[in-house]
Amino acid sequence: MIGQFAAALGFLTRLPSGRRGIVGAEDVARSARWFPLVGALLGGIYVGIGLLLIRVFPPFVTAVIIVAMDALLTGALHLDGLADTADGFGGGHTREDVLRIMRDHSIGAYGAIALILVIALKIGAIVALIEAGRQGPALFLAPVLGRWAAVFLGASQTYARPIEHDSQHSVGTPARFMGRTELIIATVIGLALAAAAGGWTGVGCFAGALLVSLSWSWRCRRRIGGVTGDTIGAGVELSECLVLLLLTALR
């Protein structure tokens, strides 16, 4: 378990994981069962940062710092996937066009707009939650359920790119090896954490993340025949935004 959690931590974040050398795609895939725990670690960090900063800074500044810390600690992994996906889905006409555009890591108009909107939404929601004194559960649950969504998308969909076009250690490759075991364990952990942190509201957020993931999964299958690392990253961001929106509406 410890080794798998370290692999998950090293794959999803820039935090020290204790793992040395290159971790293979199958190792990362098996570690996906612990992705929600990595989200819980990140969420705990964001809650702590928020508690410290709101004593010094106004809500808007605190929210910007929290979102910036999220990008720093994750290496903007999922934001990068969101931007590439927006460019591909927005600019591609055929499946091949979409996959080709997502390979190009330069950000186009669709990607830039997607990043601006998602970051603005996150900051706005966090500001509202801080002002209502309800930021704690949201900052914790969003990364937990976002990482659960990554496991759901990877385990429930086929990998859209031909295998011969991918290197062993590409970001998207581990999704090919995620299976039912990873999804079941991640679901139990994610649901338990959601219930513990938010009670029935947390369970409702889990249900919302499931609905968003199902919808996004269907969209990816229709558009490109499955998922890639980029579309999984976009799914993480969509699920996080949904959790923040739900908790903002219920504040």
C-alpha positions as CSV (number, residue, x, y, z in Angstrom):
1,M,0.0,0.0,0.0
2,I,2.7,2.5,1.0
3,G,4.6,1.9,-2.3
4,Q,1.4,2.3,-4.3
5,F,0.4,5.5,-2.4
6,A,3.9,6.9,-3.1
7,A,3.5,6.1,-6.8
8,A,0.1,7.9,-6.8
9,L,1.6,10.9,-4.9
10,G,4.5,11.1,-7.3
11,F,2.3,10.9,-10.4
12,L,-0.4,13.4,-9.3
13,T,1.7,16.0,-7.4
14,R,5.1,17.6,-7.0
15,L,5.2,16.6,-3.3
16,P,8.1,14.4,-2.1
17,S,6.9,10.8,-2.5
18,G,10.0,8.8,-1.5
19,R,10.0,6.9,-4.8
20,R,13.2,6.8,-6.8
21,G,13.6,6.1,-10.4
22,I,10.9,5.9,-13.1
23,V,7.6,4.4,-12.2
24,G,6.0,2.4,-14.9
25,A,2.6,2.9,-16.4
26,E,1.2,-0.3,-14.8
27,D,2.5,0.7,-11.4
28,V,0.8,4.1,-11.7
29,A,-2.4,2.4,-12.8
30,R,-2.5,0.1,-9.8
31,S,-1.8,3.0,-7.5
32,A,-5.0,4.7,-8.9
33,R,-7.0,3.1,-6.1
34,W,-5.3,5.6,-3.7
35,F,-5.9,8.7,-5.8
36,P,-8.7,9.9,-3.5
37,L,-6.3,9.7,-0.6
38,V,-3.8,11.9,-2.5
39,G,-6.7,14.3,-3.0
40,A,-7.4,14.2,0.7
41,L,-3.8,15.2,1.4
42,L,-4.0,18.1,-1.0
43,G,-7.4,19.1,0.4
44,G,-5.9,19.1,3.9
45,I,-3.1,21.3,2.8
46,Y,-5.6,23.8,1.2
47,V,-7.8,23.8,4.3
48,G,-4.7,24.6,6.4
49,I,-3.5,27.3,4.1
50,G,-7.0,28.9,4.0
51,L,-7.3,28.9,7.8
52,L,-3.9,30.7,8.1
53,L,-4.5,33.2,5.3
54,I,-8.0,34.4,6.1
55,R,-6.6,35.8,9.3
56,V,-4.3,38.1,7.3
57,F,-5.7,38.6,3.8
58,P,-9.2,39.4,2.4
59,P,-11.1,36.5,0.8
60,F,-10.2,37.3,-2.7
61,V,-6.4,37.3,-2.1
62,T,-6.8,34.1,0.0
63,A,-8.7,32.4,-2.8
64,V,-6.1,33.4,-5.4
65,I,-3.3,32.0,-3.3
66,I,-5.1,28.7,-2.7
67,V,-5.8,28.2,-6.5
68,A,-2.1,29.2,-7.2
69,M,-0.9,26.6,-4.6
70,D,-3.1,24.0,-6.2
71,A,-1.4,24.6,-9.6
72,L,2.0,24.6,-8.0
73,L,1.5,21.4,-6.0
74,T,0.0,19.5,-8.9
75,G,2.3,20.9,-11.5
76,A,-0.8,22.2,-13.2
77,L,-1.3,18.6,-14.5
78,H,-5.0,18.7,-14.8
79,L,-5.2,22.4,-16.0
80,D,-2.8,21.4,-18.8
81,G,-5.1,18.6,-19.7
82,L,-8.1,20.9,-19.7
83,A,-6.4,23.4,-22.0
84,D,-5.3,20.7,-24.5
85,T,-8.8,19.1,-24.4
86,A,-10.6,22.4,-25.0
87,D,-8.3,23.2,-28.0
88,G,-8.8,19.7,-29.4
89,F,-12.5,19.5,-28.9
90,G,-13.0,23.1,-30.0
91,G,-10.8,23.1,-33.0
92,G,-10.9,19.5,-34.3
93,H,-13.5,18.4,-36.9
94,T,-12.6,14.7,-36.9
95,R,-11.4,12.3,-34.3
96,E,-7.9,12.4,-35.8
97,D,-8.0,16.2,-35.8
98,V,-8.9,16.3,-32.1
99,L,-6.2,13.8,-31.1
100,R,-3.6,15.6,-33.2
101,I,-4.4,19.0,-31.7
102,M,-4.3,17.7,-28.2
103,R,-0.8,16.5,-28.9
104,D,0.3,20.1,-29.5
105,H,1.0,21.6,-26.1
106,S,0.8,25.2,-27.2
107,I,-2.3,26.8,-25.9
108,G,-4.9,28.1,-28.4
109,A,-7.9,30.3,-28.0
110,Y,-10.2,27.5,-26.7
111,G,-7.6,26.3,-24.2
112,A,-7.0,29.9,-22.9
113,I,-10.7,30.6,-22.5
114,A,-11.2,27.3,-20.7
115,L,-8.4,28.0,-18.3
116,I,-9.6,31.6,-17.6
117,L,-13.2,30.4,-16.9
118,V,-12.2,27.5,-14.7
119,I,-9.7,29.5,-12.6
120,A,-12.2,32.4,-12.3
121,L,-15.0,30.1,-11.3
122,K,-12.8,28.4,-8.6
123,I,-11.7,31.8,-7.2
124,G,-15.2,33.1,-7.2
125,A,-16.6,30.1,-5.5
126,I,-13.9,30.0,-2.8
127,V,-14.4,33.7,-2.1
128,A,-18.1,33.1,-1.5
129,L,-17.4,30.1,0.7
130,I,-14.9,32.0,2.8
131,E,-17.3,34.8,3.3
132,A,-19.9,32.3,4.5
133,G,-17.4,30.5,6.7
134,R,-17.9,27.2,4.8
135,Q,-14.7,26.9,2.8
136,G,-13.3,23.9,4.8
137,P,-15.4,21.1,3.4
138,A,-15.2,22.5,-0.1
139,L,-11.5,22.8,-0.2
140,F,-11.2,19.2,1.1
141,L,-13.9,17.6,-1.0
142,A,-13.0,19.1,-4.4
143,P,-9.6,17.5,-4.8
144,V,-10.8,14.2,-3.3
145,L,-13.7,13.8,-5.7
146,G,-11.7,15.3,-8.6
147,R,-9.1,12.5,-8.2
148,W,-11.8,9.9,-7.9
149,A,-13.2,11.1,-11.2
150,A,-9.8,10.4,-12.8
151,V,-10.0,6.8,-11.7
152,F,-13.6,6.5,-12.9
153,L,-12.8,7.9,-16.3
154,G,-9.7,5.8,-16.7
155,A,-11.3,2.5,-15.5
156,S,-14.6,2.8,-17.3
157,Q,-13.4,4.0,-20.7
158,T,-11.1,2.6,-23.3
159,Y,-7.9,4.5,-24.1
160,A,-8.5,6.5,-27.3
161,R,-5.0,6.6,-28.7
162,P,-3.4,3.7,-30.6
163,I,-0.9,2.0,-28.3
164,E,2.0,2.2,-30.7
165,H,1.8,6.0,-30.6
166,D,2.5,6.3,-26.9
167,S,5.6,6.0,-24.9
168,Q,5.6,3.8,-21.8
169,H,5.6,6.7,-19.4
170,S,3.3,9.2,-21.1
171,V,0.7,10.9,-18.9
172,G,-2.2,9.2,-20.6
173,T,-0.8,5.6,-20.7
174,P,-1.7,4.5,-17.2
175,A,-5.4,4.8,-18.0
176,R,-5.0,1.7,-20.3
177,F,-4.3,-0.4,-17.2
178,M,-6.8,0.8,-14.7
179,G,-9.5,-1.7,-14.0
180,R,-12.4,-2.7,-11.8
181,T,-10.3,-3.3,-8.7
182,E,-8.9,0.3,-8.8
183,L,-12.3,1.8,-9.4
184,I,-14.0,-0.2,-6.5
185,I,-11.4,0.7,-4.0
186,A,-11.2,4.4,-5.1
187,T,-15.0,4.6,-4.9
188,V,-15.2,3.2,-1.4
189,I,-12.4,5.6,-0.2
190,G,-13.9,8.6,-2.1
191,L,-17.4,8.0,-0.8
192,A,-16.2,7.5,2.8
193,L,-14.2,10.7,2.7
194,A,-17.1,12.6,1.2
195,A,-19.4,11.4,3.9
196,A,-16.9,12.0,6.7
197,A,-16.2,15.5,5.5
198,G,-19.6,16.7,4.5
199,G,-22.2,14.2,5.7
200,W,-25.2,13.9,3.4
201,T,-24.0,17.0,1.6
202,G,-20.7,15.3,0.9
203,V,-22.6,12.2,-0.4
204,G,-24.6,14.6,-2.7
205,C,-21.3,16.1,-3.9
206,F,-20.1,12.5,-4.7
207,A,-23.3,11.9,-6.7
208,G,-22.7,15.2,-8.5
209,A,-19.2,14.2,-9.4
210,L,-20.5,10.9,-10.7
211,L,-23.0,12.6,-12.9
212,V,-20.4,14.9,-14.3
213,S,-18.0,12.1,-14.9
214,L,-20.7,10.0,-16.6
215,S,-21.6,12.9,-18.9
216,W,-18.0,13.7,-19.7
217,S,-17.3,10.0,-20.3
218,W,-20.1,9.9,-22.8
219,R,-18.9,13.0,-24.5
220,C,-15.4,11.7,-24.8
221,R,-16.6,8.4,-26.2
222,R,-18.7,10.1,-28.8
223,R,-15.9,12.6,-29.8
224,I,-12.8,10.5,-29.8
225,G,-13.8,6.9,-28.9
226,G,-12.6,6.9,-25.4
227,V,-10.3,8.9,-23.1
228,T,-6.8,10.2,-23.0
229,G,-4.7,11.7,-20.2
230,D,-5.8,15.2,-21.3
231,T,-9.5,14.4,-21.2
232,I,-9.1,12.7,-17.8
233,G,-7.4,15.9,-16.6
234,A,-10.3,17.9,-17.9
235,G,-12.6,15.6,-16.1
236,V,-10.8,16.3,-12.8
237,E,-11.3,20.0,-13.3
238,L,-14.9,19.6,-14.2
239,S,-15.6,17.5,-11.1
240,E,-13.8,20.0,-8.8
241,C,-15.7,22.9,-10.3
242,L,-19.0,21.0,-9.8
243,V,-18.2,20.4,-6.1
244,L,-17.3,24.0,-5.5
245,L,-20.5,25.2,-7.3
246,L,-22.7,22.8,-5.3
247,L,-21.3,23.8,-2.0
248,T,-21.4,27.5,-2.9
249,A,-25.1,27.1,-3.7
250,L,-25.7,25.4,-0.4
251,R,-23.6,27.7,1.7
